[in-house]
Amino acid sequence: MHFTLKQLRYFDAALRTGSIARAAVEMNISQSSITAAIDMIEETTGAELLRRLPARGIVPTSSGLAVGERIQAFLEQTRVFESDLMSLTGDVAGTLRMGCYAPTAPYVLPPILKRISEDYPSIRIELKEGDMQSISDLLSSGAIDVALTYRRITPEAQPFVPMFRATPIALIPDVSPLAKKQEVDLQDLAELPMILLDLPGTRAYFCSLFEVRGLRPHIAHTTKSLSVLRGLVAANYGYALMNICGPNDRVGQSGYVARMIKGELDSPQYGVAYTAASQKSAIVKSVLESCREVAERGDFDDLLFSKPQAPEKPAHLFP
């Protein structure tokens, strides 16, 4: 074999990101090293695999796609082999690549990472954050092993360990008359300006909560930042909807209050998505078990207004 494992990883990164520059950033290596790896693999296979197009990055040829699929499968097998080899001593060890839906990261990551470090101190976690669609894409491409996310975008056939259901919550300016109520109605909210968290998947979901009742929200502002969203609500520019919120959102000392919404609402599951291939890894199995234990211990209860039901246990993974 005329190329190294590192070069295969560089080629895989370039194919996934569609850019030599982005691959270099992801792998923390020079662009010339990425280019050299591509050249070496193309020379070995005797075929053009990736075409460099000005202003468009790199585009795989049909041969490049076929080679890329095989490289990705080989790298996945290599990762499982490495982690299992390192775990022969009895301690699960190795690196786990974990993705997390960014708006939920401050709430769910601390208890999960703490539990993993306590249970498996030899596991190293590499984190990636993003919106639901990008996290789902990273998982499908093999760039991450597990993903902390909502069930809304992940395919139904995607292996998934649910941890809790997240019922929508309204953030309301503390000067609003609605702030005096313990529960609010979507009918009342629809008449007020709304601050929308506008990320892939969120607009359609939050609007659907109104649409199923024949209502339409009045979207006054949109933002991709939860900090900006909270600031706008606190400044009385409108209300906002969220699925989880921290204890600080409930105390009413930040210019807004969190209130339950009346009626039955689409409350998505939040949990850990993974792939059928990754579950063969001792590291992934161990981390999934730790996540389930964190949920059962009630570490997420303070993020929800109602106590979540016990997470369901996939029969093929947990007894």
Salt bridges, closest charged atoms under 4 A:
ASP12 OD2 - ARG16 NE 2.95
GLU26 OE2 - ARG16 NH2 2.44
ASP39 OD1 - ARG52 NH2 3.04
GLU42 OE1 - ARG52 NH1 3.63
GLU48 OE1 - ARG51 NE 3.24
GLU76 OE1 - ARG97 NH2 3.88
GLU82 OE2 - ARG9 NH2 3.51
ASP119 OD2 - ARG115 NE 2.84
GLU126 OE2 - ARG124 NH1 2.81
ASP145 OD2 - ARG79 NH2 2.29
ASP145 OD1 - ARG97 NH2 3.16
ASP188 OD2 - LYS181 NZ 3.76
ASP198 OD2 - ARG203 NH2 3.15
ASP249 OD1 - ARG230 NE 3.00
GLU289 OE2 - ARG292 NH2 2.51
GLU293 OE1 - ARG115 NH2 2.60
GLU296 OE2 - ARG292 NH1 2.93
GLU296 OE2 - LYS313 NZ 3.97
ASP299 OD2 - ARG297 NH2 2.60
ASP301 OD2 - LYS307 NZ 2.85
